[in-house]
């Protein structure tokens, strides 16, 4: 990770499987919080990843169609320290309407559902 004037660049992507911290997000979130502080994160580039964590490849995929997946985006979008941050869509556009479909996916995944598990106390 490198810090550039209030912007943190992470050279790998989060994934939905594997270890998660207490918030349900990959431990990389805790590292970002420790190095930069989530309060200093001004915006988030939103794209799924065609490549797994640690691949050192930045290949974008549509929201929910890559290694982050819908569950990963759901956790990110609903995280109390991240949910009010602006997101910039950074996904491929192969057909007309792809941008709108990705925005709609982010909106859908950010909404709470009555079937969501209750947070631990």
N, CA, C and O atoms as a printed pandas DataFrame, in Angstrom:
     atom_number atom_name residue_name chain_id  residue_number  x_coord  y_coord  z_coord
0              1         N          UNK        A               1    0.833   -1.172    0.000
1              2        CA          UNK        A               1    0.000    0.000    0.000
2              3         C          UNK        A               1    0.875    1.231    0.000
3              4         O          UNK        A               1    1.932    1.264    0.631
4              5         N          UNK        A               2    0.424    2.241   -0.715
5              6        CA          UNK        A               2    1.143    3.502   -0.715
6              7         C          UNK        A               2    0.170    4.620   -0.444
7              8         O          UNK        A               2   -1.011    4.525   -0.776
8              9         N          UNK        A               3    0.665    5.680    0.160
9             10        CA          UNK        A               3   -0.191    6.811    0.480
10            11         C          UNK        A               3    0.216    7.986   -0.395
11            12         O          UNK        A               3    1.399    8.312   -0.493
12            13         N          UNK        A               4   -0.758    8.621   -1.028
13            14        CA          UNK        A               4   -0.524    9.754   -1.919
14            15         C          UNK        A               4   -1.461   10.887   -1.530
15            16         O          UNK        A               4   -2.581   10.959   -2.035
16            17         N          UNK        A               5   -1.024   11.771   -0.640
17            18        CA          UNK        A               5   -1.810   12.954   -0.285
18            19         C          UNK        A               5   -3.254   12.666    0.060
19            20         O          UNK        A               5   -4.150   13.236   -0.563
20            21         N          UNK        A               6   -3.513   11.809    1.023
21            22        CA          UNK        A               6   -4.881   11.527    1.423
22            23         C          UNK        A               6   -5.548   10.435    0.612
23            24         O          UNK        A               6   -6.710   10.105    0.850
24            25         N          UNK        A               7   -4.822    9.869   -0.346
25            26        CA          UNK        A               7   -5.371    8.788   -1.160
26            27         C          UNK        A               7   -4.540    7.547   -0.900
27            28         O          UNK        A               7   -3.312    7.585   -0.989
28            29         N          UNK        A               8   -5.193    6.469   -0.585
29            30        CA          UNK        A               8   -4.499    5.211   -0.345
30            31         C          UNK        A               8   -4.700    4.319   -1.548
31            32         O          UNK        A               8   -5.832    4.071   -1.963
32            33         N          UNK        A               9   -3.620    3.841   -2.101
33            34        CA          UNK        A               9   -3.702    2.924   -3.232
34            35         C          UNK        A               9   -3.355    1.529   -2.744
35            36         O          UNK        A               9   -2.282    1.302   -2.185
36            37         N          UNK        A              10   -4.247    0.623   -2.954
37            38        CA          UNK        A              10   -4.012   -0.762   -2.564
38            39         C          UNK        A              10   -3.748   -1.538   -3.838
39            40         O          UNK        A              10   -4.500   -1.430   -4.807
40            41         N          UNK        A              11   -2.701   -2.306   -3.838
41            42        CA          UNK        A              11   -2.270   -2.991   -5.055
42            43         C          UNK        A              11   -2.896   -4.370   -5.231
43            44         O          UNK        A              11   -2.577   -5.075   -6.189
44            45         N          UNK        A              12   -3.778   -4.760   -4.322
45            46        CA          UNK        A              12   -4.504   -6.019   -4.468
46            47         C          UNK        A              12   -5.970   -5.759   -4.199
47            48         O          UNK        A              12   -6.341   -4.679   -3.740
48            49         N          UNK        A              13   -6.784   -6.721   -4.476
49            50        CA          UNK        A              13   -8.224   -6.587   -4.297
50            51         C          UNK        A              13   -8.692   -7.437   -3.132
51            52         O          UNK        A              13   -8.069   -8.437   -2.776
52            53         N          UNK        A              14   -9.812   -7.014   -2.544
53            54        CA          UNK        A              14  -10.439   -7.810   -1.490
54            55         C          UNK        A              14  -11.130   -8.999   -2.129
55            56         O          UNK        A              14  -11.396   -9.004   -3.331
56            57         N          UNK        A              15  -11.418  -10.006   -1.318
57            58        CA          UNK        A              15  -12.150  -11.161   -1.827
58            59         C          UNK        A              15  -13.226  -11.531   -0.826
59            60         O          UNK        A              15  -13.169  -11.125    0.335
60            61         N          UNK        A              16  -14.189  -12.288   -1.265
61            62        CA          UNK        A              16  -15.293  -12.610   -0.370
62            63         C          UNK        A              16  -14.972  -13.781    0.536
63            64         O          UNK        A              16  -15.526  -13.865    1.632
64            65         N          UNK        A              17  -14.106  -14.682    0.125
65            66        CA          UNK        A              17  -13.778  -15.835    0.952
66            67         C          UNK        A              17  -12.607  -15.548    1.865
67            68         O          UNK        A              17  -12.108  -14.425    1.921
68            69         N          UNK        A              18  -12.175  -16.562    2.573
69            70        CA          UNK        A              18  -10.987  -16.428    3.402
70            71         C          UNK        A              18  -11.246  -15.695    4.703
71            72         O          UNK        A              18  -12.383  -15.603    5.165
72            73         N          UNK        A              19  -10.197  -15.186    5.279
73            74        CA          UNK        A              19  -10.290  -14.533    6.579
74            75         C          UNK        A              19  -11.040  -13.212    6.476
75            76         O          UNK        A              19  -10.913  -12.473    5.500
76            77         N          UNK        A              20  -11.821  -12.941    7.511
77            78        CA          UNK        A              20  -12.516  -11.665    7.604
78            79         C          UNK        A              20  -12.317  -11.150    9.010
79            80         O          UNK        A              20  -12.170  -11.928    9.953
80            81         N          UNK        A              21  -12.312   -9.823    9.151
81            82        CA          UNK        A              21  -12.187   -9.270   10.493
82            83         C          UNK        A              21  -13.566   -9.211   11.133
83            84         O          UNK        A              21  -14.536   -9.704   10.557
84            85         N          UNK        A              22  -13.663   -8.629   12.287
85            86        CA          UNK        A              22  -14.911   -8.612   13.047
86            87         C          UNK        A              22  -16.042   -7.897   12.308
87            88         O          UNK        A              22  -17.215   -8.172   12.561
88            89         N          UNK        A              23  -15.697   -6.976   11.390
89            90        CA          UNK        A              23  -16.712   -6.255   10.627
90            91         C          UNK        A              23  -17.214   -7.073    9.441
91            92         O          UNK        A              23  -18.145   -6.648    8.757
92            93         N          UNK        A              24  -16.621   -8.231    9.186
93            94        CA          UNK        A              24  -17.032   -9.049    8.056
94            95         C          UNK        A              24  -16.347   -8.672    6.773
95            96         O          UNK        A              24  -16.722   -9.147    5.701
96            97         N          UNK        A              25  -15.337   -7.816    6.868
97            98        CA          UNK        A              25  -14.594   -7.385    5.692
98            99         C          UNK        A              25  -13.165   -7.888    5.840
99           100         O          UNK        A              25  -12.662   -8.029    6.954
100          101         N          UNK        A              26  -12.525   -8.154    4.729
101          102        CA          UNK        A              26  -11.152   -8.656    4.719
102          103         C          UNK        A              26  -10.258   -7.831    5.648
103          104         O          UNK        A              26  -10.454   -6.621    5.761
104          105         N          UNK        A              27   -9.294   -8.447    6.307
105          106        CA          UNK        A              27   -8.420   -7.720    7.228
106          107         C          UNK        A              27   -7.688   -6.533    6.599
107          108         O          UNK        A              27   -7.167   -5.687    7.325
108          109         N          UNK        A              28   -7.638   -6.452    5.285
109          110        CA          UNK        A              28   -7.033   -5.279    4.633
110          111         C          UNK        A              28   -7.714   -3.990    5.047
111          112         O          UNK        A              28   -7.079   -2.937    5.091
112          113         N          UNK        A              29   -9.021   -4.064    5.354
113          114        CA          UNK        A              29   -9.739   -2.881    5.822
114          115         C          UNK        A              29   -9.133   -2.366    7.113
115          116         O          UNK        A              29   -8.987   -1.157    7.295
116          117         N          UNK        A              30   -8.782   -3.268    8.005
117          118        CA          UNK        A              30   -8.164   -2.858    9.267
118          119         C          UNK        A              30   -6.816   -2.198    9.010
119          120         O          UNK        A              30   -6.447   -1.246    9.697
120          121         N          UNK        A              31   -6.076   -2.703    8.018
121          122        CA          UNK        A              31   -4.783   -2.108    7.685
122          123         C          UNK        A              31   -4.971   -0.702    7.122
123          124         O          UNK        A              31   -4.224    0.212    7.472
124          125         N          UNK        A              32   -5.965   -0.525    6.254
125          126        CA          UNK        A              32   -6.268    0.808    5.717
126          127         C          UNK        A              32   -6.626    1.747    6.858
127          128         O          UNK        A              32   -6.169    2.889    6.891
128          129         N          UNK        A              33   -7.436    1.276    7.787
129          130        CA          UNK        A              33   -7.839    2.093    8.933
130          131         C          UNK        A              33   -6.620    2.475    9.764
131          132         O          UNK        A              33   -6.522    3.613   10.222
132          133         N          UNK        A              34   -5.693    1.547    9.966
133          134        CA          UNK        A              34   -4.502    1.813   10.772
134          135         C          UNK        A              34   -3.543    2.762   10.069
135          136         O          UNK        A              34   -3.015    3.673   10.706
136          137         N          UNK        A              35   -3.300    2.575    8.766
137          138        CA          UNK        A              35   -2.322    3.379    8.028
138          139         C          UNK        A              35   -2.871    4.764    7.700
139          140         O          UNK        A              35   -2.183    5.766    7.897
140          141         N          UNK        A              36   -4.080    4.828    7.211
141          142        CA          UNK        A              36   -4.652    6.083    6.729
142          143         C          UNK        A              36   -5.756    6.590    7.640
143          144         O          UNK        A              36   -5.876    7.794    7.868
144          145         N          UNK        A              37   -6.554    5.682    8.155
145          146        CA          UNK        A              37   -7.741    6.052    8.916
146          147         C          UNK        A              37   -8.914    6.145    7.965
147          148         O          UNK        A              37   -8.880    6.929    7.017
148          149         N          UNK        A              38   -9.957    5.357    8.201
149          150        CA          UNK        A              38  -11.098    5.345    7.282
150          151         C          UNK        A              38  -11.765    6.707    7.185
151          152         O          UNK        A              38  -12.417    7.007    6.185
152          153         N          UNK        A              39  -11.610    7.534    8.212
153          154        CA          UNK        A              39  -12.174    8.885    8.145
154          155         C          UNK        A              39  -11.488    9.720    7.069
155          156         O          UNK        A              39  -12.060   10.696    6.585
156          157         N          UNK        A              40  -10.253    9.341    6.686
157          158        CA          UNK        A              40   -9.511   10.079    5.666
158          159         C          UNK        A              40   -9.742    9.542    4.257
159          160         O          UNK        A              40   -9.309   10.161    3.285
160          161         N          UNK        A              41  -10.411    8.411    4.135
161          162        CA          UNK        A              41  -10.754    7.881    2.815
162          163         C          UNK        A              41  -11.866    8.757    2.268
163          164         O          UNK        A              41  -12.954    8.819    2.841
164          165         N          UNK        A              42  -11.597    9.431    1.165
165          166        CA          UNK        A              42  -12.565   10.394    0.628
166          167         C          UNK        A              42  -13.537    9.769   -0.350
167          168         O          UNK        A              42  -14.683   10.207   -0.445
168          169         N          UNK        A              43  -13.104    8.756   -1.077
169          170        CA          UNK        A              43  -13.993    8.080   -2.018
170          171         C          UNK        A              43  -13.449    6.697   -2.298
171          172         O          UNK        A              43  -12.299    6.387   -1.986
172          173         N          UNK        A              44  -14.285    5.877   -2.887
173          174        CA          UNK        A              44  -13.934    4.490   -3.177
174          175         C          UNK        A              44  -14.201    4.221   -4.659
175          176         O          UNK        A              44  -15.283    4.505   -5.174
176          177         N          UNK        A              45  -13.182    3.663   -5.333
177          178        CA          UNK        A              45  -13.380    3.211   -6.710
178          179         C          UNK        A              45  -14.124    1.891   -6.639
179          180         O          UNK        A              45  -13.655    0.948   -6.002
180          181         N          UNK        A              46  -15.259    1.814   -7.274
181          182        CA          UNK        A              46  -16.097    0.612   -7.211
182          183         C          UNK        A              46  -15.943   -0.198   -8.491
183          184         O          UNK        A              46  -16.388    0.207   -9.565
184          185         N          UNK        A              47  -15.309   -1.338   -8.350
185          186        CA          UNK        A              47  -15.254   -2.315   -9.422
186          187         C          UNK        A              47  -14.991   -3.670   -8.807
187          188         O          UNK        A              47  -14.315   -3.777   -7.784
188          189         N          UNK        A              48  -15.521   -4.701   -9.428
189          190        CA          UNK        A              48  -15.190   -6.050   -8.994
190          191         C          UNK        A              48  -13.861   -6.408   -9.655
191          192         O          UNK        A              48  -13.358   -5.651  -10.486
192          193         N          UNK        A              49  -13.297   -7.541   -9.297
193          194        CA          UNK        A              49  -11.978   -7.920   -9.794
194          195         C          UNK        A              49  -12.026   -9.261  -10.514
195          196         O          UNK        A              49  -12.538  -10.245   -9.983
196          197         N          UNK        A              50  -11.488   -9.287  -11.725
197          198        CA          UNK        A              50  -11.399  -10.540  -12.470
198          199         C          UNK        A              50  -10.356  -11.470  -11.867
199          200         O          UNK        A              50  -10.431  -12.686  -12.038
200          201         N          UNK        A              51   -9.384  -10.902  -11.162
201          202        CA          UNK        A              51   -8.264  -11.673  -10.620
202          203         C          UNK        A              51   -8.382  -11.794   -9.102
203          204         O          UNK        A              51   -8.936  -10.901   -8.461
204          205         N          UNK        A              52   -7.873  -12.876   -8.518
205          206        CA          UNK        A              52   -7.958  -13.063   -7.063
206          207         C          UNK        A              52   -6.992  -12.152   -6.313
207          208         O          UNK        A              52   -6.069  -11.580   -6.893
208          209         N          UNK        A              53   -7.224  -12.036   -5.025
209          210        CA          UNK        A              53   -6.369  -11.283   -4.128
210          211         C          UNK        A              53   -4.925  -11.748   -4.273
211          212         O          UNK        A              53   -4.647  -12.947   -4.304
212          213         N          UNK        A              54   -4.012  -10.788   -4.360
213          214        CA          UNK        A              54   -2.594  -11.106   -4.443
214          215         C          UNK        A              54   -2.091  -11.366   -5.843
215          216         O          UNK        A              54   -0.909  -11.665   -6.017
216          217         N          UNK        A              55   -2.947  -11.265   -6.852
217          218        CA          UNK        A              55   -2.525  -11.558   -8.225
218          219         C          UNK        A              55   -1.672  -10.446   -8.822
219          220         O          UNK        A              55   -0.993  -10.649   -9.828
220          221         N          UNK        A              56   -1.710   -9.282   -8.204
221          222        CA          UNK        A              56   -1.000   -8.093   -8.700
222          223         C          UNK        A              56   -1.479   -7.705  -10.103
223          224         O          UNK        A              56   -0.721   -7.144  -10.894
224          225         N          UNK        A              57   -2.730   -8.008  -10.395
225          226        CA          UNK        A              57   -3.369   -7.634  -11.664
226          227         C          UNK        A              57   -4.595   -6.792  -11.340
227          228         O          UNK        A              57   -5.385   -7.155  -10.468
228          229         N          UNK        A              58   -4.757   -5.691  -12.022
229          230        CA          UNK        A              58   -5.898   -4.802  -11.806
230          231         C          UNK        A              58   -6.827   -4.918  -13.009
231          232         O          UNK        A              58   -6.866   -4.037  -13.868
232          233         N          UNK        A              59   -7.568   -6.010  -13.055
233          234        CA          UNK        A              59   -8.505   -6.268  -14.151
234          235         C          UNK        A              59   -9.920   -6.130  -13.610
235          236         O          UNK        A              59  -10.347   -6.908  -12.757
236          237         N          UNK        A              60  -10.637   -5.142  -14.110
237          238        CA          UNK        A              60  -11.960   -4.823  -13.586
238          239         C          UNK        A              60  -13.030   -5.755  -14.122
239          240         O          UNK        A              60  -12.950   -6.257  -15.243
240          241         N          UNK        A              61  -14.034   -5.970  -13.284
241          242        CA          UNK        A              61  -15.210   -6.756  -13.658
242          243         C          UNK        A              61  -16.442   -5.986  -13.199
243          244         O          UNK        A              61  -16.343   -5.073  -12.378
244          245         N          UNK        A              62  -17.585   -6.352  -13.725
245          246        CA          UNK        A              62  -18.833   -5.732  -13.305
246          247         C          UNK        A              62  -19.126   -6.076  -11.848
247          248         O          UNK        A              62  -18.676   -7.104  -11.341
248          249         N          UNK        A              63  -19.876   -5.215  -11.188
249          250        CA          UNK        A              63  -20.206   -5.390   -9.775
250          251         C          UNK        A              63  -20.894   -6.740   -9.573
251          252         O          UNK        A              63  -21.892   -7.046  -10.225
252          253         N          UNK        A              64  -20.339   -7.545   -8.653
253          254        CA          UNK        A              64  -20.916   -8.843   -8.332
254          255         C          UNK        A              64  -20.495   -9.977   -9.233
255          256         O          UNK        A              64  -20.905  -11.117   -9.012
256          257         N          UNK        A              65  -19.682   -9.700  -10.255
257          258        CA          UNK        A              65  -19.294  -10.749  -11.213
258          259         C          UNK        A              65  -17.841  -11.176  -11.086
259          260         O          UNK        A              65  -17.334  -11.885  -11.955
260          261         N          UNK        A              66  -17.161  -10.763  -10.024
261          262        CA          UNK        A              66  -15.748  -11.110   -9.871
262          263         C          UNK        A              66  -15.451  -11.695   -8.508
263          264         O          UNK        A              66  -16.333  -12.241   -7.845
264          265         N          UNK        A              67  -14.213  -11.576   -8.102
265          266        CA          UNK        A              67  -13.746  -12.185   -6.852
266          267         C          UNK        A              67  -14.239  -11.459   -5.601
267          268         O          UNK        A              67  -14.238  -12.046   -4.520
268          269         N          UNK        A              68  -14.654  -10.216   -5.717
269          270        CA          UNK        A              68  -15.247   -9.530   -4.566
270          271         C          UNK        A              68  -16.668  -10.039   -4.393
271          272         O          UNK        A              68  -17.085  -10.361   -3.280
272          273         N          UNK        A              69  -17.401  -10.113   -5.472
273          274        CA          UNK        A              69  -18.742  -10.686   -5.470
274          275         C          UNK        A              69  -19.784   -9.818   -4.779
275          276         O          UNK        A              69  -19.464   -8.803   -4.160
276          277         N          UNK        A              70  -21.023  -10.238   -4.897
277          278        CA          UNK        A              70  -22.125   -9.482   -4.285
278          279         C          UNK        A              70  -21.999   -9.439   -2.766
279          280         O          UNK        A              70  -22.256   -8.402   -2.154
280          281         N          UNK        A              71  -21.611  -10.545   -2.156
281          282        CA          UNK        A              71  -21.497  -10.568   -0.688
282          283         C          UNK        A              71  -20.435   -9.590   -0.212
283          284         O          UNK        A              71  -20.637   -8.903    0.789
284          285         N          UNK        A              72  -19.314   -9.515   -0.908
285          286        CA          UNK        A              72  -18.258   -8.580   -0.537
286          287         C          UNK        A              72  -18.709   -7.138   -0.679
287          288         O          UNK        A              72  -18.461   -6.321    0.208
288          289         N          UNK        A              73  -19.370   -6.816   -1.790
289          290        CA          UNK        A              73  -19.874   -5.454   -1.978
290          291         C          UNK        A              73  -20.948   -5.119   -0.961
291          292         O          UNK        A              73  -21.013   -3.990   -0.475
292          293         N          UNK        A              74  -21.789   -6.088   -0.636
293          294        CA          UNK        A              74  -22.830   -5.857    0.371
294          295         C          UNK        A              74  -22.184   -5.444    1.698
295          296         O          UNK        A              74  -22.647   -4.505    2.345
296          297         N          UNK        A              75  -21.114   -6.141    2.106
297          298        CA          UNK        A              75  -20.425   -5.797    3.359
298          299         C          UNK        A              75  -19.767   -4.423    3.278
299          300         O          UNK        A              75  -19.834   -3.649    4.232
300          301         N          UNK        A              76  -19.136   -4.116    2.156
301          302        CA          UNK        A              76  -18.475   -2.817    1.991
302          303         C          UNK        A              76  -19.508   -1.696    2.005
303          304         O          UNK        A              76  -19.346   -0.707    2.721
304          305         N          UNK        A              77  -20.562   -1.848    1.220
305          306        CA          UNK        A              77  -21.563   -0.794    1.081
306          307         C          UNK        A              77  -22.356   -0.555    2.362
307          308         O          UNK        A              77  -22.892    0.536    2.560
308          309         N          UNK        A              78  -22.436   -1.556    3.231
309          310        CA          UNK        A              78  -23.197   -1.415    4.471
310          311         C          UNK        A              78  -22.307   -1.150    5.690
311          312         O          UNK        A              78  -22.809   -0.964    6.798
312          313         N          UNK        A              79  -20.990   -1.134    5.484
313          314        CA          UNK        A              79  -20.072   -0.900    6.602
314          315         C          UNK        A              79  -20.293    0.505    7.155
315          316         O          UNK        A              79  -20.334    1.459    6.378
316          317         N          UNK        A              80  -20.438    0.665    8.480
317          318        CA          UNK        A              80  -20.755    1.978    9.049
318          319         C          UNK        A              80  -19.746    3.072    8.721
319          320         O          UNK        A              80  -20.123    4.242    8.644
320          321         N          UNK        A              81  -18.483    2.729    8.528
321          322        CA          UNK        A              81  -17.480    3.754    8.223
322          323         C          UNK        A              81  -17.309    3.980    6.723
323          324         O          UNK        A              81  -16.588    4.892    6.319
324          325         N          UNK        A              82  -17.955    3.172    5.899
325          326        CA          UNK        A              82  -17.794    3.290    4.451
326          327         C          UNK        A              82  -19.078    3.652    3.722
327          328         O          UNK        A              82  -19.026    4.208    2.625
328          329         N          UNK        A              83  -20.233    3.347    4.311
329          330        CA          UNK        A              83  -21.492    3.451    3.570
330          331         C          UNK        A              83  -21.864    4.868    3.143
331          332         O          UNK        A              83  -22.673    5.036    2.230
332          333         N          UNK        A              84  -21.296    5.885    3.779
333          334        CA          UNK        A              84  -21.625    7.261    3.393
334          335         C          UNK        A              84  -20.565    7.883    2.488
335          336         O          UNK        A              84  -20.662    9.062    2.149
336          337         N          UNK        A              85  -19.569    7.117    2.099
337          338        CA          UNK        A              85  -18.517    7.608    1.205
338          339         C          UNK        A              85  -19.031    7.603   -0.231
339          340         O          UNK        A              85  -19.855    6.766   -0.599
340          341         N          UNK        A              86  -18.541    8.542   -1.038
341          342        CA          UNK        A              86  -18.892    8.479   -2.464
342          343         C          UNK        A              86  -18.141    7.331   -3.145
343          344         O          UNK        A              86  -16.991    7.041   -2.813
344          345         N          UNK        A              87  -18.802    6.695   -4.090
345          346        CA          UNK        A              87  -18.204    5.617   -4.871
346          347         C          UNK        A              87  -18.129    6.077   -6.320
347          348         O          UNK        A              87  -19.094    6.626   -6.853
348          349         N          UNK        A              88  -16.989    5.854   -6.950
349          350        CA          UNK        A              88  -16.811    6.145   -8.370
350          351         C          UNK        A              88  -16.822    4.817   -9.108
351          352         O          UNK        A              88  -16.025    3.928   -8.809
352          353         N          UNK        A              89  -17.718    4.683  -10.063
353          354        CA          UNK        A              89  -17.828    3.448  -10.820
354          355         C          UNK        A              89  -16.627    3.311  -11.751
355          356         O          UNK        A              89  -16.303    4.234  -12.498
356          357         N          UNK        A              90  -15.978    2.165  -11.701
357          358        CA          UNK        A              90  -14.789    1.896  -12.511
358          359         C          UNK        A              90  -14.900    0.480  -13.081
359          360         O          UNK        A              90  -14.075   -0.391  -12.806
360          361         N          UNK        A              91  -15.941    0.283  -13.878
361          362        CA          UNK        A              91  -16.248   -1.042  -14.405
362          363         C          UNK        A              91  -16.195   -1.025  -15.929
363          364         O          UNK        A              91  -16.282    0.039  -16.541
364          365         N          UNK        A              92  -16.054   -2.197  -16.544
365          366        CA          UNK        A              92  -16.021   -2.247  -18.009
366          367         C          UNK        A              92  -17.378   -1.891  -18.609
367          368         O          UNK        A              92  -18.422   -2.136  -18.005
368          369         N          UNK        A              93  -17.345   -1.318  -19.787
369          370        CA          UNK        A              93  -18.568   -1.026  -20.539
370          371         C          UNK        A              93  -18.452   -1.768  -21.862
371          372         O          UNK        A              93  -17.739   -1.346  -22.773
372          373         N          UNK        A              94  -19.162   -2.873  -21.944
373          374        CA          UNK        A              94  -19.156   -3.680  -23.167
374          375         C          UNK        A              94  -20.407   -3.443  -23.999
375          376         O          UNK        A              94  -20.390   -3.604  -25.220
376          377         N          UNK        A              95  -21.499   -3.057  -23.330
377          378        CA          UNK        A              95  -22.779   -2.833  -24.012
378          379         C          UNK        A              95  -23.420   -1.572  -23.458
379          380         O          UNK        A              95  -23.129   -1.158  -22.336
380          381         N          UNK        A              96  -24.299   -0.962  -24.259
381          382        CA          UNK        A              96  -25.064    0.169  -23.764
382          383         C          UNK        A              96  -25.817   -0.267  -22.505
383          384         O          UNK        A              96  -26.396   -1.352  -22.462
384          385         N          UNK        A              97  -25.802    0.575  -21.502
385          386        CA          UNK        A              97  -26.531    0.283  -20.284
386          387         C          UNK        A              97  -25.706   -0.390  -19.199
387          388         O          UNK        A              97  -26.191   -0.558  -18.080
388          389         N          UNK        A              98  -24.461   -0.782  -19.502
389          390        CA          UNK        A              98  -23.636   -1.444  -18.484
390          391         C          UNK        A              98  -23.406   -0.554  -17.265
391          392         O          UNK        A              98  -23.465   -1.031  -16.132
392          393         N          UNK        A              99  -23.146    0.730  -17.486
393          394        CA          UNK        A              99  -22.941    1.631  -16.343
394          395         C          UNK        A              99  -24.175    1.666  -15.451
395          396         O          UNK        A              99  -24.065    1.580  -14.228
396          397         N          UNK        A             100  -25.350    1.793  -16.065
397          398        CA          UNK        A             100  -26.586    1.855  -15.278
398          399         C          UNK        A             100  -26.817    0.547  -14.522
399          400         O          UNK        A             100  -27.256    0.569  -13.372
400          401         N          UNK        A             101  -26.529   -0.584  -15.151
401          402        CA          UNK        A             101  -26.688   -1.876  -14.473
402          403         C          UNK        A             101  -25.758   -1.974  -13.256
403          404         O          UNK        A             101  -26.153   -2.512  -12.222
404          405         N          UNK        A             102  -24.540   -1.464  -13.369
405          406        CA          UNK        A             102  -23.608   -1.492  -12.241
406          407         C          UNK        A             102  -24.040   -0.542  -11.132
407          408         O          UNK        A             102  -23.925   -0.879   -9.953
408          409         N          UNK        A             103  -24.531    0.624  -11.485
409          410        CA          UNK        A             103  -25.052    1.563  -10.475
410          411         C          UNK        A             103  -26.253    0.931   -9.770
411          412         O          UNK        A             103  -26.367    0.999   -8.547
412          413         N          UNK        A             104  -27.142    0.321  -10.542
413          414        CA          UNK        A             104  -28.314   -0.338   -9.948
414          415         C          UNK        A             104  -27.888   -1.464   -9.004
415          416         O          UNK        A             104  -28.496   -1.655   -7.951
416          417         N          UNK        A             105  -26.840   -2.211   -9.380
417          418        CA          UNK        A             105  -26.348   -3.289   -8.510
418          419         C          UNK        A             105  -25.824   -2.714   -7.196
419          420         O          UNK        A             105  -26.103   -3.262   -6.130
420          421         N          UNK        A             106  -25.064   -1.612   -7.259
421          422        CA          UNK        A             106  -24.562   -0.988   -6.033
422          423         C          UNK        A             106  -25.717   -0.511   -5.148
423          424         O          UNK        A             106  -25.681   -0.691   -3.931
424          425         N          UNK        A             107  -26.723    0.085   -5.747
425          426        CA          UNK        A             107  -27.885    0.549   -4.971
426          427         C          UNK        A             107  -28.602   -0.627   -4.312
427          428         O          UNK        A             107  -28.951   -0.573   -3.133
428          429         N          UNK        A             108  -28.814   -1.683   -5.086
429          430        CA          UNK        A             108  -29.510   -2.864   -4.561
430          431         C          UNK        A             108  -28.734   -3.492   -3.407
431          432         O          UNK        A             108  -29.326   -3.865   -2.394
432          433         N          UNK        A             109  -27.421   -3.610   -3.551
433          434        CA          UNK        A             109  -26.597   -4.254   -2.528
434          435         C          UNK        A             109  -26.430   -3.399   -1.280
435          436         O          UNK        A             109  -26.108   -3.916   -0.210
436          437         N          UNK        A             110  -26.646   -2.105   -1.411
437          438        CA          UNK        A             110  -26.476   -1.216   -0.252
438          439         C          UNK        A             110  -27.702   -1.206    0.654
439          440         O          UNK        A             110  -27.618   -0.780    1.806
440          441         N          UNK        A             111  -28.831   -1.669    0.149
441          442        CA          UNK        A             111  -30.071   -1.634    0.932
442          443         C          UNK        A             111  -30.123   -2.783    1.924
443          444         O          UNK        A             111  -29.740   -3.912    1.618
444          445         N          UNK        A             112  -30.604   -2.472    3.113
445          446        CA          UNK        A             112  -30.801   -3.507    4.134
446          447         C          UNK        A             112  -31.992   -4.361    3.729
447          448         O          UNK        A             112  -32.945   -3.876    3.120
448          449         N          UNK        A             113  -31.921   -5.625    4.074
449          450        CA          UNK        A             113  -32.990   -6.562    3.792
450          451         C          UNK        A             113  -33.523   -7.121    5.107
451          452         O          UNK        A             113  -32.760   -7.269    6.062
452          453         N          UNK        A             114  -34.812   -7.433    5.177
453          454        CA          UNK        A             114  -35.335   -8.042    6.409
454          455         C          UNK        A             114  -34.700   -9.400    6.691
455          456         O          UNK        A             114  -34.798   -9.907    7.809
456          457         N          UNK        A             115  -34.046   -9.997    5.683
457          458        CA          UNK        A             115  -33.423  -11.305    5.849
458          459         C          UNK        A             115  -31.966  -11.211    6.288
459          460         O          UNK        A             115  -31.320  -12.233    6.522
460          461         N          UNK        A             116  -31.433   -9.961    6.405
461          462        CA          UNK        A             116  -30.047   -9.774    6.850
462          463         C          UNK        A             116  -29.890  -10.259    8.281
463          464         O          UNK        A             116  -30.790  -10.089    9.104
464          465         N          UNK        A             117  -28.734  -10.869    8.581
465          466        CA          UNK        A             117  -28.509  -11.284    9.980
466          467         C          UNK        A             117  -28.382  -10.063   10.876
467          468         O          UNK        A             117  -27.900   -9.013   10.452
468          469         N          UNK        A             118  -28.816  -10.213   12.111
469          470        CA          UNK        A             118  -28.710   -9.136   13.091
470          471         C          UNK        A             118  -27.247   -8.951   13.466
471          472         O          UNK        A             118  -26.527   -9.937   13.623
472          473         N          UNK        A             119  -26.783   -7.687   13.617
473          474        CA          UNK        A             119  -25.385   -7.464   14.005
474          475         C          UNK        A             119  -25.105   -8.003   15.405
475          476         O          UNK        A             119  -25.968   -7.965   16.282
476          477         N          UNK        A             120  -23.891   -8.503   15.601
477          478        CA          UNK        A             120  -23.479   -9.007   16.919
478          479         C          UNK        A             120  -23.326   -7.829   17.877
479          480         O          UNK        A             120  -22.923   -6.739   17.473
480          481         N          UNK        A             121  -23.643   -8.054   19.125
481          482        CA          UNK        A             121  -23.507   -6.980   20.132
482          483         C          UNK        A             121  -22.234   -7.122   20.885
483          484         O          UNK        A             121  -21.946   -6.315   21.769
